């Protein structure tokens, strides 16, 4: 029964693609000085610097304690800075640190090159459809779990 399901499972394919991407990122990003699991935090901050630590957790769909541990490590290494929000002292805002700004070009080159590798045999019109379909899968999952969308 599972063998037949595995042939059509979207989750299995998405999980495999995630694992392969993490393997690639461990090889590439490790040279910059942080772990493959940490890159997504910096990616979010490159898009919206100064976001609160709690909102970062919500957008990434991870628990607050995990976010706090990763940010503490990235802060110690100079990739991020955390400061209390002046209007709500208990809220911590997260900003890119000097080390993050130094590696920004290399960082995005790694991500863009992997994206190019993944999509090299897919025509642009099909890529657009694929992105739309993946967005639909995300929306369906969020709705099923009662989560708000952060796209």
SVG drawing of the C-alpha trace seen along z (x, -y; Angstrom):
<svg xmlns="http://www.w3.org/2000/svg" viewBox="-8 -53 43 55">
<polyline fill="none" stroke="black" stroke-width="0.4" points="0.0,0.0 2.7,-2.5 4.7,-1.7 1.8,-2.9 1.3,-6.0 5.1,-6.8 4.8,-7.0 2.3,-9.9 3.3,-11.5 4.0,-15.2 5.3,-15.3 7.9,-12.6 9.2,-14.6 9.2,-17.9 11.0,-16.2 13.7,-14.7 14.2,-18.1 14.6,-19.7 17.2,-17.1 19.2,-17.5 19.1,-21.3 20.3,-21.1 23.2,-18.8 24.1,-21.3 23.9,-24.2 26.0,-22.5 28.7,-22.1 28.5,-25.7 27.4,-27.8 29.6,-26.0 32.6,-27.8 31.0,-31.2 30.9,-30.4 27.4,-29.3 25.3,-26.2 22.9,-25.2 20.0,-25.4 20.8,-29.0 20.8,-30.4 17.0,-30.9 17.2,-33.3 19.6,-35.5 17.6,-35.2 14.5,-36.5 16.5,-39.4 18.0,-40.3 14.3,-40.8 13.1,-42.5 15.9,-43.7 14.7,-44.7 11.8,-42.2 10.9,-41.1 12.3,-37.8 8.7,-36.5 7.6,-37.4 10.7,-35.7 9.6,-32.5 6.1,-32.8 7.2,-33.4 9.6,-30.5 7.1,-28.2 9.5,-27.3 9.2,-27.6 10.5,-30.6 13.1,-28.7 14.7,-27.3 14.8,-30.9 16.4,-32.2 19.1,-29.5 20.0,-30.1 19.9,-33.9 22.2,-33.7 24.7,-31.7 24.5,-34.1 24.8,-37.1 27.9,-35.6 29.4,-35.1 28.6,-38.7 25.9,-37.8 23.0,-39.5 22.3,-42.0 19.3,-41.9 18.0,-45.0 14.9,-45.7 12.1,-47.4 11.9,-51.0 8.1,-50.9 7.8,-47.5 10.9,-46.7 10.1,-43.0 10.1,-42.6 13.5,-41.9 14.2,-43.3 16.7,-41.4 19.1,-43.2 21.8,-42.0 25.3,-42.4 28.4,-43.5 29.5,-40.0 26.1,-39.4 26.6,-42.5 30.1,-41.2 28.8,-37.9 25.6,-39.1 26.7,-38.8 28.3,-35.4 25.3,-34.2 22.8,-35.1 25.1,-33.7 25.0,-30.4 21.2,-30.5 20.8,-31.7 23.2,-29.0 21.3,-26.2 18.0,-27.6 19.5,-27.6 20.8,-24.0 17.3,-22.8 15.5,-24.5 17.9,-24.0 15.7,-21.6 12.4,-23.4 11.2,-26.0 10.4,-29.4 6.7,-29.2 6.6,-25.8 8.7,-27.3 6.1,-30.0 3.3,-27.4 5.4,-25.3 5.9,-28.3 2.2,-29.0 1.4,-25.4 3.8,-25.3 2.2,-28.5 -1.1,-26.7 0.2,-23.7 1.5,-26.1 -1.8,-28.0 -3.7,-24.7 -1.4,-23.5 -1.7,-26.8 -5.5,-26.7 -5.6,-23.1 -3.5,-23.9 -5.4,-27.2 -2.3,-29.3 -2.2,-32.7 -0.2,-33.2 3.1,-35.1 3.8,-35.1"/>
</svg>
